[in-house]
Amino acid sequence: MSEESAVPVGRPVVVRVPVEPVESAVEADALDAAVRSSGIAVRGPLFGVATQTGSERWRVVVPVTHGCPQQARDELNSALWFRAKDAAEDRAERRALLAAVARLETESLSELTVLDTRYRVVRADEYADLDKDGGLETPRPTDPEPLDPDWSRGAGRARVDEDLVLNPDAPLSPMQASERLAMRSLAYSGARFPRAVLRDSARALETHPDILFLPTAFAIVERSGKGGGWTVGSGLHASPHDARRSLDFSLTWLGPRERGLIALDAPGDADARGVLAQGAGAHDAELTELVRTSDELRAGRLNQVEVHGTTFRIARTRRLVRWGPDGPEGPRPSDVSMTTPIAMHPRLDEDGVVHFEESTQEDAAS
């Protein structure tokens, strides 16, 4: 990625100086992070869906966390199907919703209108600050943390981008404004990118000259050995604690099953702690290390742990959406989908009846 010298002409940036103690602390935290940063690492595009009704602000209805446009379309397909099934007030509304579902089952749509509401697949670039050692930034002291962390598997968690309204005109703090101005000209560069990707990236600076930051998110990254690079080990989470809880689950439940330390057909509530409590197991030494690491993670709200030669880190990630005269940027021609449109659910008729038997027959025929 590069930051071109000519900054695209975007909308004016309204700056609001923080006055409340919490706002001031967050601003100071951002300044400290900027001083520590040695650059940024750009992972690539993510996709979600935003809607707009009339002249209202765009709002996110499918979180901008998906790795390709089709995954976002599939989630929209499912959301519209369930709305038709459970929330449609009459046959006309259900018919309109099902017509949209039918198109999403066969077409790679990036935008469609349903009942006077526009639905658009939205594209964002994900990136993270780097520390002086080239590692991805960890959560900041002012990132929200629960007073009493709940580590249970069934505990609720916030959805990324939940109830998010996209407002490019919202006032920004001085550090937020500086980041927006610095990142407006961000574009792909270098020989490792195909020509089509470079061309679309350069064009986006003209068609969508402004940017909008989505809420900060958090992910697990991991590195084997001391000299290897960091790889992403989870999806995005709305808070550092949610990411830590996902890592704790991986250490004590999922990881032991993947490594053969706990049988795949073991009861669903069996984890490393429970198996160790039974005693005299063949893998007690390895499970003990995993439980010790989990205990450290829980007790210290740690952002990095190491076990069995692998370092796990909670990374703080950022996402920006390019913005043009007609709102957020959609998928670019060079963005690639890993799947094609398919029917996500059984046929639903305009009376709200689900025809499960048809799906069963189709599966049998295939």
Secondary structure, 3 states (H helix, E strand, C coil): CEECCCCCCCCCCCECCCCCHHHHHHHHHHHHHHHHCCEEEEEEEEEEEEEEECCCCEEEEEEEEECCHHHHHHHHHHHHHHHHHHCCCCHHHHHHHHHHHHHHCCCCCCEEEECCEEEEEEEEEEEEEECCCCCECCCCCCCCCCCCCCCCCCCCCCCCCCCCEECCCCCECHHHHHHHHHHCCEECCCCCCCHHHHHHHHHHHHHCCEEEECCCEEEEEEEECCCCCCEECCCCECCHHHHHHHHHHHHHHHHHHHCCCCCCCCCCCCCHHHHHHHCCCCCHHHHHHHHHHHHHHHHHCCCEEEECCEEEEEEEEEEEEEEECCEECCCCCCCCCCCCCCCCCCEECCCCCEEHHHHHHHHHHC
